[in-house]
Amino acid sequence: MEKKWSYKGYEVEAGLKPGSAHFQYFFSVFKNNEKKCNYCVWIEDDALSRFDSGEDFDAIVADHGDAWERWVKAQIDAGDIQSKVLKLEKDGEKEIDLSEMREHLSMD
């Protein structure tokens, strides 16, 4: 993971999924060194150009990472400590429980 920060007693490690051909940015959330959940921002391939014309993953994170951190903080504020995906599509976005995405998304 590339970035670490703390929020309301939780430690968060964030970073792009290494080696992925698709945009997957993970936030792993820990409390007392125990992993509690993962949040992921997943940009569909056909939506990448909405975020960066060159489809540069690092540039996308630099431009939008703060907004995604606010999304993670809002989940923590709401007590919603369960793994989920913020799926960004060509025409919008939706939140999905990560357990519903297992066939499409792996954190390995």
C-alpha positions as CSV (number, residue, x, y, z in Angstrom):
1,M,0.0,0.0,0.0
2,E,1.2,3.5,-0.8
3,K,-0.4,5.7,1.8
4,K,-1.3,5.3,5.5
5,W,-3.5,7.5,7.6
6,S,-5.5,7.4,10.8
7,Y,-9.2,8.3,11.4
8,K,-11.2,7.9,14.6
9,G,-9.1,5.1,16.0
10,Y,-8.8,3.3,12.6
11,E,-5.7,2.9,10.6
12,V,-6.1,3.0,6.8
13,E,-3.7,1.8,4.2
14,A,-4.4,2.9,0.7
15,G,-3.0,2.1,-2.7
16,L,-3.5,0.8,-6.2
17,K,-3.8,-2.9,-6.7
18,P,-0.3,-3.8,-7.8
19,G,0.0,-5.1,-11.4
20,S,-3.7,-4.7,-12.2
21,A,-4.6,-3.8,-15.8
22,H,-7.9,-2.3,-14.4
23,F,-8.2,0.6,-12.0
24,Q,-8.6,-0.7,-8.5
25,Y,-7.7,1.5,-5.6
26,F,-8.0,-0.1,-2.1
27,F,-8.4,1.2,1.4
28,S,-7.7,-1.5,3.9
29,V,-9.1,-0.5,7.3
30,F,-7.6,-1.8,10.6
31,K,-8.4,-1.4,14.3
32,N,-5.9,-2.5,16.9
33,N,-3.9,-4.2,14.1
34,E,-6.9,-6.3,13.1
35,K,-8.2,-5.9,9.6
36,K,-11.8,-4.8,9.7
37,C,-12.7,-4.3,6.0
38,N,-11.7,-3.1,2.6
39,Y,-13.1,-0.3,0.6
40,C,-12.3,-0.2,-3.1
41,V,-12.7,2.4,-5.8
42,W,-13.1,0.6,-9.1
43,I,-13.2,2.5,-12.3
44,E,-14.7,0.6,-15.3
45,D,-12.4,0.6,-18.3
46,D,-14.9,2.5,-20.4
47,A,-15.1,5.2,-17.8
48,L,-11.3,5.9,-17.3
49,S,-11.3,8.7,-19.8
50,R,-13.7,10.6,-17.5
51,F,-10.9,10.8,-15.0
52,D,-7.8,11.1,-17.1
53,S,-7.5,11.4,-20.8
54,G,-4.2,9.4,-20.8
55,E,-5.7,6.9,-18.4
56,D,-2.7,7.3,-16.0
57,F,-3.7,5.5,-12.8
58,D,-1.3,7.6,-10.6
59,A,-2.7,10.9,-12.0
60,I,-6.2,9.7,-11.3
61,V,-5.3,9.0,-7.7
62,A,-3.6,12.4,-7.4
63,D,-6.6,14.2,-8.7
64,H,-9.4,12.2,-7.0
65,G,-7.8,10.5,-3.9
66,D,-8.9,13.1,-1.5
67,A,-12.6,12.7,-2.5
68,W,-12.3,8.9,-2.0
69,E,-10.7,9.4,1.4
70,R,-13.8,11.5,2.3
71,W,-16.0,8.6,1.1
72,V,-14.1,6.2,3.4
73,K,-14.3,8.6,6.3
74,A,-18.1,8.9,5.7
75,Q,-18.4,5.1,5.9
76,I,-16.5,5.1,9.2
77,D,-18.6,8.0,10.5
78,A,-21.8,6.0,9.6
79,G,-20.4,2.9,11.4
80,D,-20.5,1.1,8.1
81,I,-17.5,-1.1,8.6
82,Q,-18.0,-3.6,5.8
83,S,-16.1,-4.2,2.6
84,K,-17.6,-2.4,-0.3
85,V,-16.8,-1.0,-3.7
86,L,-17.4,2.4,-5.1
87,K,-17.9,1.4,-8.8
88,L,-17.4,4.3,-11.2
89,E,-19.0,3.7,-14.5
90,K,-19.3,5.6,-17.7
91,D,-22.7,7.1,-16.7
92,G,-22.4,7.4,-12.9
93,E,-21.4,5.5,-9.8
94,K,-22.8,3.0,-7.3
95,E,-21.8,1.4,-4.0
96,I,-21.8,-2.4,-3.9
97,D,-21.1,-4.8,-1.1
98,L,-17.8,-6.3,-1.9
99,S,-19.2,-9.8,-1.2
100,E,-21.4,-9.4,-4.2
101,M,-18.3,-8.6,-6.4
102,R,-16.1,-11.6,-5.5
103,E,-16.3,-13.1,-8.9
104,H,-15.1,-9.9,-10.5
105,L,-12.7,-8.5,-7.9
106,S,-9.8,-10.0,-6.1
107,M,-7.4,-8.3,-3.6
108,D,-4.6,-10.8,-4.3
